[in-house]
Amino acid sequence: MRWLFWLIALFALAAAVALGAHTNDGYVLFIFPPWRMEISLNLFLVALALLIFIAYGILRGVFLTLSMPQRAREYREQSARQKAMCTLQDALRLLFEGRFGQAMRKADEAHATGVVPGLAALIAARASQRLSEPEKQYGWILRARQDDPKCDAAALMLEAEFNLDRRDYAAALTALQRLQIRHGRHLAALRLELRARQGTGEWDEVLRLVRQLEKRDALLPEVAREIRVNAHQSNVRKRAGDARALLAYQRSVPAGERDARLTLALVDELQAAGNDELAAEVIENHIDQGEADHWHTELIQRYGRLAGGEITARIAKAEKWLLNHAGDEALLLALGRLCLRQRLWGKAQSYLEASLAINRTAEGHLELARLFDMLEKHDEANRHFRLSVEVVG
């Protein structure tokens, strides 16, 4: 519809001009003494319009001629820029394809053009990292930072990864600290900091970062749990030999992070310090919390091996657990060991035989062999010794 409107308007303008020219009787007089020239106004207007058009054409031609070198230079620059961008795209594609050597060469070509040197240097640095060429990687990182200030954050991230690969955790943390000061924190930087803190053994910081990342759904729950357990175990080992510090640390751990492996680490350190009574108390507190996850076979086995402290009280505690876990072979074996240590021969034999009835284990046969040896029933003792070897074999 628009073209029809303009066509109608053009015809209307032509009709108006023709009508005006037909009714116009004016003239234009030019006097150049001693000459004078008189022409009609219509002819003058047509000649003037033609003169203006010719003058515009001449001036336009002169302008185009004079600007030809600049236009040629701009054309060459635009062509070079397009070629550089194509080379950069090839470098990026090759990087994602896993052709790191070719990607680095293409990135080097793109960097040489000077069109987008910072981005080209970053691609080359990443390709160098994948090729395990640390010297080239660090050189490209420095060039990326120097060539383009906008690439500073990306260069610092690559520098942190570079130092993590070399296990220079202090240098990685320094790079991440500069990144935080200049550009703020983000999740990828927090993940790198987590790796660096693990490397330096700053386990309290590791726990803080894990909680922060987990809150933002930036870590899988299984991964976060394993990192937390490792951090807690490492903190426990740092407090080895100090029973009071160990128990204080156990109380400071949030309820949701109290894993059985943490309790085992505490028990190991308390046993190493010769404090079996406190170790037994730690196991009892863990199991008595009542959650299904807190019932742990290895903890029960460890409970039965503890030699110091009040054995009778521990037997009573284990028998209380037996009410809810009657078919647990590890608990029956632990009770058998405790009764054997307390010289309750009959109860020890019944618990050990009940454990073996559920599952034959070398440990169960060895404990029965010890029991019969103490009772001077050497035939029975020898038979269980042989059975323990058969189970192992």
C-alpha positions as CSV (number, residue, x, y, z in Angstrom):
1,M,0.0,0.0,0.0
2,R,2.9,2.4,0.7
3,W,4.2,2.3,-2.9
4,L,0.7,3.1,-4.2
5,F,0.6,6.1,-1.9
6,W,3.9,7.4,-3.2
7,L,2.9,6.8,-6.8
8,I,-0.3,8.9,-6.3
9,A,1.7,11.6,-4.6
10,L,4.3,11.7,-7.4
11,F,1.5,12.1,-10.1
12,A,-0.1,14.8,-8.0
13,L,3.2,16.7,-7.7
14,A,3.8,16.3,-11.5
15,A,0.3,17.7,-12.2
16,A,0.8,20.6,-9.9
17,V,4.2,21.5,-11.5
18,A,2.7,21.3,-15.0
19,L,-0.2,23.4,-14.0
20,G,2.0,26.0,-12.4
21,A,4.3,26.2,-15.3
22,H,1.5,26.6,-17.7
23,T,0.0,29.5,-15.9
24,N,3.3,31.1,-15.0
25,D,4.0,34.2,-17.3
26,G,7.0,35.4,-15.3
27,Y,10.5,36.0,-16.7
28,V,14.0,36.6,-15.5
29,L,16.1,39.5,-16.7
30,F,20.0,39.3,-16.7
31,I,21.8,42.6,-17.4
32,F,25.5,42.5,-18.3
33,P,26.2,46.0,-19.6
34,P,26.1,46.6,-22.4
35,W,24.2,43.3,-22.8
36,R,20.9,42.2,-21.4
37,M,19.2,38.8,-21.5
38,E,15.6,37.9,-20.8
39,I,14.4,34.3,-20.3
40,S,11.2,32.8,-19.0
41,L,11.0,31.9,-15.4
42,N,10.2,28.3,-16.2
43,L,13.3,27.8,-18.3
44,F,15.4,29.5,-15.6
45,L,14.1,27.1,-12.9
46,V,14.8,24.1,-15.1
47,A,18.3,25.4,-16.0
48,L,19.0,26.1,-12.3
49,A,18.0,22.6,-11.2
50,L,20.2,21.1,-14.0
51,L,23.1,23.3,-12.9
52,I,22.7,22.2,-9.3
53,F,22.6,18.6,-10.3
54,I,25.7,18.9,-12.5
55,A,27.6,20.8,-9.7
56,Y,26.7,18.1,-7.2
57,G,27.9,15.4,-9.5
58,I,31.2,17.2,-10.1
59,L,31.7,17.8,-6.3
60,R,30.8,14.2,-5.5
61,G,33.2,12.9,-8.1
62,V,36.0,15.1,-6.7
63,F,35.2,13.9,-3.1
64,L,35.3,10.3,-4.1
65,T,38.5,10.7,-5.9
66,L,40.2,12.4,-3.0
67,S,38.9,9.9,-0.4
68,M,39.9,6.8,-2.5
69,P,43.2,6.1,-0.5
70,Q,41.3,6.3,2.8
71,R,38.5,4.1,1.5
72,A,41.1,1.6,0.2
73,R,42.8,1.6,3.6
74,E,39.5,1.1,5.4
75,Y,38.7,-1.8,3.0
76,R,42.0,-3.5,3.7
77,E,41.6,-3.1,7.4
78,Q,38.0,-4.5,7.3
79,S,39.2,-7.4,5.2
80,A,42.1,-8.1,7.7
81,R,39.7,-7.8,10.6
82,Q,37.3,-10.3,9.0
83,K,40.2,-12.7,8.2
84,A,41.4,-12.4,11.8
85,M,37.9,-13.1,13.2
86,C,37.6,-16.1,11.0
87,T,41.0,-17.3,12.2
88,L,39.9,-16.7,15.8
89,Q,36.7,-18.7,15.2
90,D,38.8,-21.5,13.8
91,A,41.0,-21.5,16.9
92,L,38.0,-21.6,19.2
93,R,36.4,-24.4,17.2
94,L,39.6,-26.4,17.2
95,L,40.0,-25.9,20.9
96,F,36.6,-27.4,21.6
97,E,37.3,-30.2,19.1
98,G,40.3,-31.1,21.2
99,R,42.9,-30.3,18.5
100,F,45.0,-28.2,20.9
101,G,48.1,-27.9,18.7
102,Q,46.2,-26.6,15.8
103,A,44.1,-24.3,18.1
104,M,47.3,-22.8,19.5
105,R,48.7,-22.1,16.0
106,K,45.5,-20.5,14.8
107,A,45.3,-18.4,18.0
108,D,48.9,-17.3,17.4
109,E,48.0,-16.2,13.9
110,A,44.9,-14.3,15.2
111,H,47.1,-12.6,17.9
112,A,49.6,-11.5,15.3
113,T,46.9,-9.5,13.5
114,G,46.3,-7.4,16.6
115,V,42.6,-7.3,16.1
116,V,41.5,-9.1,19.3
117,P,44.9,-10.0,20.8
118,G,43.5,-10.5,24.4
119,L,41.0,-13.1,23.4
120,A,43.5,-14.9,21.0
121,A,46.0,-15.0,23.8
122,L,43.5,-16.6,26.2
123,I,42.6,-19.3,23.6
124,A,46.3,-20.0,23.1
125,A,46.8,-20.2,26.9
126,R,44.0,-22.7,27.3
127,A,45.4,-24.8,24.4
128,S,48.9,-24.7,26.0
129,Q,47.4,-25.9,29.2
130,R,45.8,-28.9,27.5
131,L,49.1,-29.6,25.8
132,S,50.9,-29.5,29.2
133,E,53.2,-26.8,28.1
134,P,53.3,-24.5,31.2
135,E,55.9,-22.1,30.0
136,K,53.9,-21.2,26.9
137,Q,50.7,-21.1,28.9
138,Y,52.1,-18.6,31.4
139,G,53.5,-16.5,28.6
140,W,50.2,-16.3,26.8
141,I,48.5,-15.4,30.1
142,L,50.8,-12.4,30.6
143,R,50.2,-11.3,27.0
144,A,46.4,-11.6,27.4
145,R,46.6,-9.3,30.5
146,Q,48.9,-6.8,28.8
147,D,47.0,-6.7,25.4
148,D,43.5,-6.2,26.7
149,P,42.5,-5.0,30.2
150,K,39.0,-6.6,29.7
151,C,40.7,-10.0,29.7
152,D,42.2,-9.4,33.1
153,A,39.7,-11.5,35.0
154,A,39.9,-14.4,32.6
155,A,43.7,-14.2,32.7
156,L,43.7,-14.4,36.5
157,M,41.4,-17.4,36.4
158,L,43.8,-19.2,34.0
159,E,46.8,-18.1,36.1
160,A,45.1,-19.7,39.2
161,E,44.5,-23.0,37.2
162,F,48.1,-22.8,35.9
163,N,49.4,-22.7,39.5
164,L,47.0,-25.4,40.7
165,D,48.3,-27.7,38.0
166,R,51.8,-27.1,39.3
167,R,50.6,-27.6,42.9
168,D,51.7,-24.1,43.7
169,Y,48.7,-23.5,45.9
170,A,49.9,-20.3,47.5
171,A,50.4,-18.7,44.1
172,A,47.0,-19.8,43.0
173,L,45.4,-18.2,46.1
174,T,47.3,-15.0,45.4
175,A,45.9,-14.9,41.8
176,L,42.4,-15.6,43.2
177,Q,42.7,-12.9,45.8
178,R,43.7,-10.3,43.1
179,L,40.6,-11.6,41.1
180,Q,38.3,-11.0,44.1
181,I,39.7,-7.5,44.7
182,R,39.4,-6.4,41.1
183,H,36.3,-8.2,39.8
184,G,34.5,-9.8,42.8
185,R,33.8,-13.5,43.4
186,H,31.9,-16.0,41.3
187,L,31.3,-19.7,41.5
188,A,34.1,-20.9,39.3
189,A,36.6,-18.9,41.3
190,L,35.2,-20.4,44.5
191,R,35.7,-23.9,43.1
192,L,39.3,-23.1,42.3
193,E,39.8,-21.6,45.8
194,L,38.4,-24.8,47.3
195,R,41.0,-26.9,45.4
196,A,43.8,-24.5,46.6
197,R,42.6,-24.6,50.2
198,Q,42.6,-28.3,50.1
199,G,46.2,-28.2,48.8
200,T,47.4,-25.9,51.5
201,G,45.5,-27.9,54.2
202,E,43.4,-25.0,55.4
203,W,40.5,-27.3,56.4
204,D,38.4,-24.7,58.2
205,E,38.4,-22.6,55.0
206,V,37.6,-25.8,53.0
207,L,34.5,-26.4,55.1
208,R,33.4,-22.8,54.8
209,L,33.8,-22.9,51.0
210,V,32.0,-26.3,50.7
211,R,29.0,-25.0,52.7
212,Q,28.9,-21.8,50.6
213,L,29.1,-23.7,47.3
214,E,26.5,-26.3,48.4
215,K,24.1,-23.5,49.4
216,R,24.3,-22.2,45.8
217,D,23.9,-25.7,44.4
218,A,27.4,-25.5,42.9
219,L,28.5,-28.9,44.2
220,L,26.9,-32.3,44.0
221,P,25.7,-33.4,47.5
222,E,27.8,-36.6,47.3
223,V,31.0,-34.6,46.4
224,A,30.3,-32.0,49.1
225,R,29.8,-34.8,51.7
226,E,33.1,-36.5,50.8
227,I,35.1,-33.2,50.9
228,R,33.5,-32.4,54.3
229,V,34.4,-35.8,55.7
230,N,38.0,-35.5,54.5
231,A,38.2,-32.0,56.0
232,H,36.8,-33.1,59.4
233,Q,39.1,-36.1,59.4
234,S,42.1,-33.9,58.7
235,N,41.1,-31.5,61.5
236,V,40.8,-34.4,63.9
237,R,44.3,-35.6,63.0
238,K,45.6,-32.1,63.7
239,R,44.3,-32.4,67.3
240,A,45.9,-35.9,67.8
241,G,47.0,-36.5,71.4
242,D,44.7,-33.9,72.9
243,A,41.5,-35.6,74.1
244,R,39.9,-32.4,75.3
245,A,40.4,-30.7,71.9
246,L,39.2,-33.8,70.1
247,L,35.9,-33.9,72.0
248,A,35.5,-30.1,71.7
249,Y,35.9,-30.4,67.9
250,Q,33.3,-33.3,67.8
251,R,30.8,-31.1,69.6
252,S,31.5,-28.1,67.2
253,V,30.6,-30.1,64.1
254,P,27.1,-29.4,62.9
255,A,24.7,-32.3,63.3
256,G,24.2,-32.8,59.6
257,E,27.9,-33.3,59.1
258,R,28.5,-35.9,61.7
259,D,29.5,-38.8,59.6
260,A,30.5,-42.3,60.9
261,R,33.9,-41.8,59.4
262,L,34.5,-38.7,61.5
263,T,33.7,-40.8,64.6
264,L,36.1,-43.5,63.4
265,A,38.8,-40.9,63.1
266,L,38.1,-39.6,66.6
267,V,38.2,-43.2,67.9
268,D,41.5,-43.8,66.2
269,E,43.1,-40.8,67.8
270,L,41.7,-41.5,71.2
271,Q,42.9,-45.1,71.0
272,A,46.3,-44.0,69.9
273,A,46.4,-41.8,73.0
274,G,45.5,-44.8,75.2
275,N,42.1,-43.4,76.1
276,D,39.8,-46.4,75.3
277,E,37.1,-45.2,77.7
278,L,36.6,-41.9,75.9
279,A,36.7,-43.7,72.6
280,A,33.9,-46.0,73.7
281,E,31.9,-43.0,74.9
282,V,32.3,-41.3,71.5
283,I,31.0,-44.5,69.7
284,E,28.1,-44.7,72.2
285,N,27.1,-41.1,71.7
286,H,27.2,-41.5,67.9
287,I,25.0,-44.7,67.8
288,D,22.6,-43.4,70.5
289,Q,21.6,-40.5,68.3
290,G,19.1,-43.0,66.9
291,E,19.4,-42.2,63.2
292,A,19.7,-45.2,60.8
293,D,22.7,-43.7,59.2
294,H,24.5,-43.7,62.5
295,W,24.5,-47.5,62.8
296,H,27.9,-48.4,61.3
297,T,29.3,-51.9,61.2
298,E,33.0,-50.8,61.6
299,L,32.1,-48.7,64.6
300,I,30.5,-51.7,66.2
301,Q,33.5,-53.8,65.4
302,R,35.8,-51.2,66.9
303,Y,33.6,-51.0,70.0
304,G,34.2,-54.7,70.7
305,R,38.0,-54.3,70.3
306,L,38.3,-51.5,72.9
307,A,40.2,-53.0,75.9
308,G,40.3,-50.2,78.5
309,G,37.5,-48.7,80.5
310,E,34.5,-50.3,82.2
311,I,33.8,-53.5,80.2
312,T,30.7,-54.5,82.2
313,A,29.0,-51.2,81.3
314,R,29.9,-51.6,77.7
315,I,28.4,-55.1,77.6
316,A,25.1,-53.7,79.0
317,K,25.1,-51.0,76.4
318,A,25.7,-53.4,73.6
319,E,23.0,-55.8,74.8
320,K,20.6,-52.8,74.8
321,W,21.5,-52.2,71.2
322,L,20.9,-55.9,70.5
323,L,17.2,-55.4,71.2
324,N,16.8,-53.5,68.0
325,H,19.6,-55.2,66.0
326,A,19.2,-58.9,67.0
327,G,20.5,-60.2,63.7
328,D,23.6,-58.0,63.4
329,E,26.6,-60.3,63.2
330,A,29.1,-57.5,64.0
331,L,27.2,-56.6,67.2
332,L,27.1,-60.3,68.3
333,L,30.8,-60.6,67.5
334,A,31.6,-57.5,69.5
335,L,29.5,-58.8,72.5
336,G,31.4,-62.1,72.3
337,R,34.7,-60.3,72.5
338,L,33.6,-58.1,75.4
339,C,32.3,-61.1,77.3
340,L,35.5,-63.0,76.5
341,R,37.5,-60.1,77.9
342,Q,35.4,-60.1,81.0
343,R,35.7,-63.9,81.4
344,L,32.0,-64.5,80.9
345,W,32.7,-67.8,79.1
346,G,29.2,-69.0,78.5
347,K,27.8,-65.7,77.2
348,A,30.9,-65.2,75.1
349,Q,30.5,-68.6,73.4
350,S,26.8,-68.1,72.8
351,Y,27.3,-64.7,71.2
352,L,30.2,-65.8,69.1
353,E,28.3,-68.9,67.8
354,A,25.3,-66.7,67.1
355,S,27.5,-64.4,65.0
356,L,28.9,-67.4,63.1
357,A,25.5,-68.8,62.5
358,I,24.6,-65.6,60.6
359,N,27.9,-65.3,58.7
360,R,31.0,-67.3,59.0
361,T,34.0,-65.0,59.4
362,A,37.6,-65.6,60.2
363,E,37.4,-63.3,63.2
364,G,34.5,-65.1,64.7
365,H,36.3,-68.5,64.4
366,L,39.5,-67.0,65.9
367,E,37.7,-65.6,68.9
368,L,36.0,-69.0,69.5
369,A,39.4,-70.7,69.2
370,R,40.8,-68.3,71.8
371,L,37.9,-69.0,74.1
372,F,38.3,-72.8,73.8
373,D,42.0,-72.5,74.3
374,M,41.4,-70.6,77.5
375,L,39.0,-73.3,78.6
376,E,41.7,-75.9,77.6
377,K,39.4,-77.5,75.0
378,H,42.2,-77.8,72.6
379,D,40.4,-80.0,70.0
380,E,37.7,-77.4,69.6
381,A,40.3,-74.6,69.6
382,N,42.2,-76.3,66.8
383,R,39.1,-77.0,64.8
384,H,38.1,-73.3,64.9
385,F,41.7,-72.3,64.0
386,R,41.4,-74.5,60.9
387,L,38.0,-73.1,60.0
388,S,39.3,-69.5,60.2
389,V,42.0,-70.4,57.7
390,E,39.5,-72.0,55.4
391,V,37.3,-68.9,55.5
392,V,40.3,-66.7,54.6
393,G,41.3,-69.1,51.9
